[in-house]
Amino acid sequence: MERLGEARTRTLELIEPLDDDQLNRVYSPILSPLAWDLGHIANFEELWLVQTIGGREPLHGELGRFYDAIENPRKTRGELPILRDAELRSYLADVRERTLKVLDEVDVGPDVEEPLLREGFVYEMLLAHELQHNETMLQLLQLVAGYENENVRLGPSTVPDAGGPEMLRVEGGEHEIGAHARGFAYDNERPHHTVELAPFEIDRTPVSNGAYIEFMEETGAEAPLYWERDDGGWVLTTMAGRDPVIPAHPVLHVSWHEADAFARWAGKRLPSEQEWEAACVDLDGVGQVWEWTSSDFLAYPGFQAFPYSEYSEVFFGDAYKVLRGGSWATQSSVMRPSFRNWDLPERRQIFSGIRCARDL
């Protein structure tokens, strides 16, 4: 209960400086209005815990279909008849009240027969879902002019340690990949399995802004999203600011295509997601930027969709590339070595960066 409350506090803190017009405004065709994200968070909670587990009727009838992320592309969400303003805030509070009542009635222990309740799966899923949407909301908040929030850290907080070797060696052989059967994880992280990898090296830290500037100067490559020239240098223009790009910070907001081009320019390549996970225990700077891999988002051998196919299965194929790790905007409780993020290779609005590898 306490963790759900902490996640909701964070959600409300993110929007605290904003008025209703800013919550309803469409800032980008590839990002939902914040009002849609908020309603979706509440509706997802209502669907899975209040309705599915608790057997209650929804508060607003067929409203849930407008918060279906698969049926409603981001570019259309601002036009939908969703809840807004005071009615939206009331919905968030009312659903949470019903959620807490249902949780008081059910057992979420390890031996419960219902898979959604076993080891608190549905509780953990709702918690992770809200925290992941917090990161999506932060993507949009970078477009809100003058956004300031003393309760929210905005941007990377640490610089990876410059000392030590440039690359780390990972021995070849069998490596365990994926989440174990016990504990919370998404369906695409399972089943746990073993892969055979050739020996390789991987960057000890993510690629820095300074290294990326060298790449741009030598190749004429496009600057990352939100970068602009200013008196011969580079500045970040998020939230309509003009803050100098810090060379030592990890580069952010690059597409898979740009990450792949950088790796080839550096005489390296992007790691596969299996290589990334095999090396994860030794990597510095994990959690500052999502790190593109060379891997398509595919099912693991023996994959079983749970609790619904639309979370992972509909995205499997060669259209999406896998990212690993986590970013400065990702809550630590969401990050784990087996977590698989994915997006289209041309996307740059995510907090994505680069870590390179090479064969031995």
N, C-alpha and C positions, 0 to 999 in steps of 0.2 A: 504493500500500500504506500509506504513511504517513498519508494523509488518512483512510482507513478506520479506522486505529488511533486517530486523534484523535477521530473521531466516536464510536467505541466507548468510549473513555475518558470522553467527556462523558456518554454514556448511563449508564455505571456510576456516575459521580459524582452524577448526579441521584438515584439510589436509595440511595446509600451510607448516609445516615442512617436508612433505613427497615428495619424487620424484615419477616419473611415475612408476618405477619398484615396489615400495612399494604399490602404488594404485592398480596395476594389480595383485599383488601376492595373491595366495591362502594360507592363514595362518591356516585355519581350515575347515573341511568339513561341519561344522554346522554354519559357518559364511561366508557371501558373500564377495568377493573381494570388496574393497572400490570403485573401478571403477564401479562395478555393482550398488551399492547403489546410487552413484551419478547420474548415468544414469536413474535409476528407479525413483528417486526424480523428475528429469526433465520430464520423460515420463509420470508419473502420473499427473503432472501439465498440460502437453500438452493434455493428453487424456480428462481430466475432464473440463478444462476451455477453452483451445484453440480449441479443436475439438468439444466436446459435447455442450458447451455453445456458443462458438464463431463461430462454423460451418466452421472452417478452416481445410484444409488438413494437415496431419502430415508432418513434415520436412523431415523424412527419411522413408517414405513408410511403409513397414511392420515391421520396427525395433521394434515396441512396443511389439511384441509377445515374444521377448527375455527378456523383463523386466516384464513379467507377473509372479508375485510371486507364484501363484498357479501352473502354468504349468511348472515352472523351479525350481526344488528343489535346495537348497543352494549348495549341493555338486557338481552340474553341472554348476553353473553360471560362474565359471572361464574359462570354455571351450567354452562359447557361443561367437558368432561374434558380440559382443557389441562394442560401441564406446569407444575409449581409448585416452589418452594423450590430445593433442591440440584439436582434433576433439570433444572429450567429453566436454572439458571446453567451447568450442564454442557452443555446443548444450545447455548446461545449460544457457548460456547468451542469446542465440537466443530465446529459449522458454520463458524465463522471459520477454524479450522485447515484444513478442506476447501476453503474459498473461496480461501485463499492458495495452496494447491497447484494449483488450477485456473488461477488467474491466472498462475502460473509457466509454464503450458503453452500459453497462448494469446497471439495477437498482437492488440493493440487499436489498431493504427495507423490512419491516415486512409484507406488504400487497401484495407483488409480488405473482402472481399466480404460477409461476414455483417453485416447491419445492426446487430445487437445489440452487435457488437464494434467496429464502425467508430467511430473517434475515442473509443473507450472508453465508448460509450453505456451499456452495462449497469453498468459500474463507477460512472459518474456517477449513474445512476438509483438504485443501492443506497445510495450515499453520501447523496444528497438525501432518500431515503426515511427513512433512520435519523434524519437531522437534523430532518426534518419531524415525525417521531414524538416527538422530544425536546420540541418545542413542545406537542404534544398532551399529553404527560406533565406538562408544567408547568401546563397548564390544570387537571389533576386535583390536582397538588401544592398548589394554592392552597386545597384543601379539607382538607388534612392538618394537623390541629391541631399547632402547635408546630414545624412544619417549618422547619429552619434549615440552611443549607449555605454554608459559607465559600467554596466553589469555584464557586458559581453566583450570578450576578447575578439579583436578583429585583425586577422592575419597571423602568420607564423610568429611564435614567441621566442624561439631559440634558433641559433645558428649551429648547424652540424659541426662537430669537432674537426678542425682542419688538420690536426695531427694524426699520424698513422698512415698506413699504406693507402694508395689510391684504390686498389681493388683487393678483394678477398678471394681466396681459393676455396672452392667447394669440391670435395672429392667425389668421384663417380661411384656408381653402384646403386643399391636400392635405397629409396627414400620414401618415408610415409607421408601421404598427402590426404587432406580432408579432415573433417570433424569426426570424432568418435561417436558411438551410438548414444552415449549418455551425455546429458547437458544440452543446453539450447544451441541450436544452429539452424540455418535455413536448409531447405531440401537440396539446393544446388551444391552445398558443401559436403554432401554425403553420397555414397558410403565412403568411409575411410578405406584407403587402399594404398598399395605400394607401386611405385614407378621406378623404372631403371633410367638413370641419368648418366650421361658422359660427364667427365670432369669439366669444370668451367670456372671462370672468374666473374665476379660481380662487383660493381662500384660499392665502396664502403658507405658513401653518402649520396644523397640525391644530387643531380646536376644543379649547379648554382646559376644565379642570374648572370654573374660575370662570365662564366663559361658559355652561356647561351648568347651573350652579347658578342663574344668572339665568333661564334658560329654565324650570327646574323651578319657581322661585318665582312666575313670572308665569303659567304655564299649569297648574300642579298636576301636571306629568308625573312619572312614577315615577322614582325614583333608579336609577342604574346598578347592575348586579349587584355585590354585596359592599359596598355603601354602607349605613351606618346613621346615624341622628341621634344626636348626643351633645352635650349641653349647648348646644344651639342650632347646633352646627356639624355637620360630616360626618366620619365615620371609615371607613377601609377595614377589613374584617373577614376578609381572607384569612389563612389559616393560624391562624385564631382570634385574630389580633391586633386591635388597635384603634389603627391609625396614622392621624393626621390626613390628610384629603384635601388635597393641595397644589394651590391654585388655578391655578398657572401650568403644571402638568403637563397633557398631553393627556388628555382624558376617555377612559376604557377601559370595555369591557364594556357596550356599548349595542347594541341590535338594529338591524336595517335600518329597521324601522318607527319606532324612536325617532330614528335619524339623519335619516330623511326628515322627521319632524315638526319636529326642530330646524331643519333647513335652511329649511323653509317659514316657521317662526316668525321666522327671521333675514332673511326676504325674499329667500332664495336657493333653491337646489335642490342635489341631489346631482349630481356630474359623471357623465357616462357613462364607461365604462372607456376608451373611445377618447380622450376628452378628458383623462382622468387620465394616460394614457400619453404623449399629445402634450405635456403640460405637465411631465412628470416631471423633466426635466433642470433645471428652475428651482425646484422645490419644496423648502422647508425642512422639517425634521422627519420626512422619510420614514424609515421603519424604527423608529418609536416605537410606532405602532399600525397595525393593518390598517385600511384606509379603505374604507368602504362606497361603492359606486357605484350608479347608477340602473339598471345593466344586468343583464338576465337572463343566465345562463350558457349561451351558445349557441356552436355551432361556427362557426369562421371559414369563409369561402368556400373550397372546395377541401379541407376538412379530411379527413385520413386517420388512422384510429386506429392507434397504434403505442406500445408493442409489444402492447397488449391493450386491448380495447374498454372494459373495466370501469374503467380509470383515469379517463376523461373522458366517453366517449360516453353511458354510462348515466345521467349527471347532466344532460345537456343538456335545456333546456326552460325554462319560466317558473317552476318551483318554487324554483330557487336563484338567489341574487343574487351578483354578483361583488364581491370585495374586492381591493384593490391595495396594493402597497407592501411591507409587512412590519411586524413588531412588535418590541418589545424582546426577545422570546423567540425570534425568528427568527434563525438563523445567517446571517451576511453572505453566505456562499457560495450560499445558496438565493435570496437577493433579487436580482432583476433587473427592469428596467422592463417586460418582457413577461410576467412571472409572473402567473398568474391563480389566485387563491384563490376559493373559493366556499363558501357555506353557506346554510341556510334563513334566511329573513328574520326569524324570531322568535328566533334563537339569540343568546345573550349570553355564553356561556362562553368564546368565543374572545376574543383580545386586540384587539377591534374598536373603532374610533373614527370620527371624522367629519372630512371636509374638504369644504367647500361650494363651489359654483360659481354663476354667474349669466350670463344672456345679455347681449350687448352690442347 
